Every structure is written in C-alpha cells, then in structure tokens.
Amino acid sequence: MAEPTTGTGSGPVAPRTSPLAHLEDRMRAATVTGVRGVALTERPFLTMVNLRVDPASEAADRVAKALGTPLPRQCGHTTASGAHAIVWLGPDEWLVLSEDTTVAAELKEALGADPGSVVDVSANRTTLELGGPAARQVLEKGCPLDLHPRLFGPGRAVSTTVGPVAVLLWQVDDEPTYRLFPRSSFADYLARWLIDAMSEYRGPEVP
C-alpha cells in the first residue's frame, strides 16, 4: 500500500510505500474461505511508540490518562482504549500501537521532565493480520508457543518466532485474529512463509 507524504519543498514527493505493498495481490489471492478459512493482510503505517517509564511514578499515571487506559503490568498482557493499544514488553517498557499519528507527541508531553523515554519506532516494524478459523493452525506450523485458547487467548501478546522470523504476536479476538509485528526488513520473508503455510487449507481436510 502507498499513501501520499507531506514534503517541505516545492518538488514532487514520492508516496510512502509499505514494506509489503508488492505482495498485496498475492496475499489477497491466498485467502481461503469456509470452515477452514484464513486471510492475510497488511495493516500498514500503524503508529508504534516505545515507552519507558517507572510504572509506580506519577509520570506513568499521566501517560495512562493520556492513553485512556492503564499500562499493562504483567508479561503477555495488553490494554486498549479507542485508537490505542498497549503491549507489555518489560517491567518498565511498553509498545504503544495507535491509529493516531499524534500519540508520540502526546506521550512526550505527559512524560514531561520525569525519567523515561518516548521513541517513535513506526518505521521499525510493519503489521500483518492473520485471521479466520484456520489462523491458529497456520501459525502452529512454525510458532513454538502453545496457542491453545486455554493458554493464549484474546488480549495476549508475546515476543516469539514464526518460522525463522522474530515477531511480536498479539491475539486480537477469538475468531481468532492475530497481529504479527515483524521487523520491516523481514516482513517479505514472513509474508511469503505465511502464504505458503495457508495453501494447505485450500483443499479438503485429510481424514
């Protein structure tokens, strides 16, 4: 996917292109429908902000107020409100995901002069969304986690690998729908790996 960018000069400005724009048609063609359905799409240009702050501080309270939701306090947990979602990365570290492009500036204002950091890392990763009845089975072909709903359900997010690619994996709902956040430079490989893993579900289930 490409979208216009804003330039400061008078010359033409090239559109911003997502890491997987060249695979958009292949991902669409790989979609499987029915009881073994699964679909893969890219959700490009999501704002991602790495946040570090003492969770017991007043600054953390201000940040939570700015986001409209508390910071998750346990490994694997997430919180969400409106356009924002927050993924736990460590005892004093989170990844803020947002449709709002101004969230980094708002978090910097909330942090103020207190110890901590707010860094826009949006260009570091892209977002792949894998959803449908067979989505969990596709991931299980190359993910070492136990993704059974009794252990990994909606709202859980952890760092893991899918195939040989390191990702942040977040289960969004119980369809199930998953969002995978690979480094942009590894996104092409991961998307092709997933497309190949999905191909099995085009045919009838083998008894």
N, C-alpha and C positions, 0 to 999 in steps of 0.2 A: 504494500500500500504506500502511496505517496500523498503528501499534503503540502500546500504552499508554505513557504517560510517567509519571515519578515526580514528584509535587509535594510541596511542603513545607507547604502549607496544608491546611485541612480541607475546602475546596470541591472540586467536580468538576474533573478535569483532562482537557483535550481530548487525544485521541490525536495522536501525532506523525504527520504525513502527508508522504509522499514527494513530490518535485516532479512525478512522473508518475503518481500514483495514479489520476488521472482518465482516463488513457489505457491503463490496464491491459487492459481488454477489447478495445480497438482493436488493441493490439499482439498480443494473443493471436490475434485474428481474422485478422491479417495473415500468420500463419505459413504457410509453403509447405513441403510435404513432397516427398519423392522426390529424384531425382538433381539437381534444380535447387532443392533445399530451402534455406530460410533462415528464421530465427526471431529475433525481437527481444524482449528482456525488460529490465526494470529490476532492478538489484540495489541496493535502497535501504539507506540507513543504514550504509554501509561507513565504518569509521573511517579518516580521512585526516589525516596529520600531516606538516606541512612541517618538515623537519630541515635545519639549517645547522650545520656543524662542519668544522674543518680535517681533511681525510682522513688527514693524516700524524700526527695527535695521538693521545695516549693516550685522550682522550675518545672519539675515533672508534672505537678498539678496544673500549672499554667498551660503546658503543652497538651495535656489531656483535655483541658477545657477548650483549647483552640481546635482540637480534632473532634470534639463532641463525643469522645469515648475514652474509657480508661486504657492505659497501656497494659497489655497482657503481661502477667508476672511469671508464667510457667513455660517451660520448654514445650514447643509444639502448639502453643495456644495462639489464637488470633482474636482481635476485636474489630468491630466495624460500625460505622455510622455514616449514613448518607454516601457521599462520594469517596470517603476514606476507609481504608482497611489497614490494620497494623499487625505485623507479623513479628513474633518474638525471635530474636537472633541470639541473645545472650542476656545475662543478668542486668546489664545496663545498656543494651543495644537492641534497636528495632529497625525494621524496614517499613516505612510508610508508603502505601500504594494509594494513588489518588487519580481521579479524573480531573482534578483541579490543578491547573498549572501554577497557581499562586501559593500552593501549600508550603513550599520551601521557605518563601519569604515570611509567611505567617508563623512558621515554627521558629525561625530565627528571631522574630520579634518576641515570641513567647519565651524563648530561652533567655533572651537579654544578655546580660554580662555574666550570668552564672556559668559554672564549669559545664562543659558539654560540647557537642558539635552537631551541626545540621549540614549535610552534604547531599546535593542533588546528584544521584547516580543513575538517572534515567537512561543515559546512553550506554550504560554498562551491560544491561540485560534487555531482552525482549520477553514478551509474554505469549505462550502457547496455551490454548484452551482445548482440552480433550474431554468430550462428553458423550454420554449415551450408555445404554445397557451394558455394552461390552468394554467400556473405557477402563474399568479396573483390570480386566483380563489382559488388555493390551499392555498396560503398564507392568503387570506381573511378569511379562516376558523378559523384562530387563531391570526391574527395580528390586533391590534386596529387602525392602520393607515388607512387613506383613500388613497388607492393605485391607484385610477383612474389616467390615464395619464395626466389629466388636472392639477393635483396637485403633482404627484410623477412620474417622468419620468427618462430617461437615465441620468446618472451623479449625481443623488440624492442619498444621504446616510445619515441615521439617526440611532440613538440607539432606539430600541423598544423591543417588545417581540413577539415571535411566539409560540403559545401555552403558557406554563408557563416559557419558556426559554428566558432569556435576550440575545439579539443579536445586532450586528451592521448589518444593512440591506442596501445593495447597489444595485441599479438597473444599470446594465451594458449597456443594449441595449434595443431596442423596440421590440424584439422578443415576449415577454420580457424574459430577462435572469437576474436573481438576484443572488447575492452572499451574503451568510449569514455567519457571523463570531461569533459563539458561543464559550464560554469557553470550553476548551478541555474536562473537566470533565462532561459537559452537552451535548456534541456532540452526544453521543449514543442515549440519550432520544430524542433529536430534530430530528435526522435522522429517528428514528422509527416513530415519530409523523408524519413527512412529508410523509413517505412511506404509512402510514395508510390513510392520507388525499388524497393521489394520487389515491388510489384504486377505488374511485368513478368513475373516468374518463375512466376506462376500459370498462364500459358498455355504451349502447346508452343513449343519453341525454333524460331525462324525460320531456315530453311536459308540 
